């Protein structure tokens, strides 16, 4: 079970770090190796594009999302 993450949006940079941490903790199973996109300086944007592509090509089932929630 994932630990609860303390959300910190005190600055743009801290908000990005918080979002990245949250995504890593909660969606790594669904994203697989794509999670490594978050290591890039523009990782959130890259991952967003990749997820949109995944949805178009493969679809994301509710079952997969519930599994990580």
Secondary structure, 3 states (H helix, E strand, C coil): CCCCCCCCCCCHHHHHHHHHHHHHHHHHHHHHHHHHHHHCCCHHHHHHHHHHHHHHHCCCCHHHHHHHC
